[in-house]
Amino acid sequence: MSDKPLLGFIGVGLMGRPMVLRLLSAGYRVKVWNRSRDKLAEVIDRGAQAADSPAEVARASDIVMMCVTDQRAAAEVLFGASGIARGGGAGKLAVDFSSIAPTSAREHAARLEDECGMGLVDAPVSGGVVGAAKGTLVIMAGGKAQHVDAVRPTLEVLAQRVTRMGEAGAGQVTKLCNQVIVGCLFPVIAEAVRLAEAAGVDASMLPEALKGGFADSLPLQVFGPRMARRDFANPSGTSHTLLKDLENAATVAREIDVPLPMAHTAAELYRILVAQGRGGDEPSVFVELLAGRR
């Protein structure tokens, strides 16, 4: 009999699917639920068991993980008529990989403990789909120290690093800091690619030429070549998601009177992409916006 905790996973989408596959490969038993059931086919083929509701997932699991689009979806999964709180109980833990507002994360943690005795760790991730598939994500965790310690061995199957940043909501604040940097880098890298192209320089060589210098970054190495090739297939995240995160960062910044001029400018550019119907595209498409193509 395995001594591994029984896992549940809710939200088997772009990020959730490779995360579930890694957990299955590591020998965990995983109960899964997704709003669109057809997205469960691959993980079920690999050994996951489908549930009819988040409540059923919670009843069958020691640790319930979730990765959904926003705080509204997270609240529904946690507290809806068939949500996790309906099947949870003392001694069980929930881990929310979703990127949501820090205030929502704090409210969710307090409410879940009050309604069913479950602890909640907010654990947003960075590293994209590639990092999820390779198990090289970085996880920024908020919650009680004992709860983070309890889920850490399982999270380390998915991540190269798990850092507890403080109490509930601290993981989400850290993720917003991450997204401010990443969200601003996409349009900046696109500007550099367009400058090189327009000046007659092979933009595909920029990442190699700048590697190791002060301008280097993982986004430059990953997305610079994609921009130069205009290769937007198999997106690693969407413009809409980054805009949502930048707006959440702006909300927090207003509450504590911190100006975010660069993030504000980047958010306006993401709004242009969304207005053009490209919110579901990877932010690499900024290069086409700068080239005057829609």
Protein Blocks (a to p, Z undefined) as FASTA:
>chain_A
ZZbdcdddehiafklmmmmmmmmmnopacddddfblmlmmmmmmnopacdfbfklmmmmp
mbdcdddfblmlmmmmmmmmklmklmgcehiacddfbdcdfklmmmmmmmmmmmnopacd
ddddehijmlmmnopaccddeddfklmmmmmmmmmmmpcbdcdfbdehklmmmmmmmmmm
mmmmmmmmmmmmmmmmmnopafklmmmmmgoiakbcfklmmmmmmmmnopaghiebjfkl
mmmmmmmmmmmmmmnopacfklmmmmmmmmmmmmnopmmpcfklmmmmmnopZZ
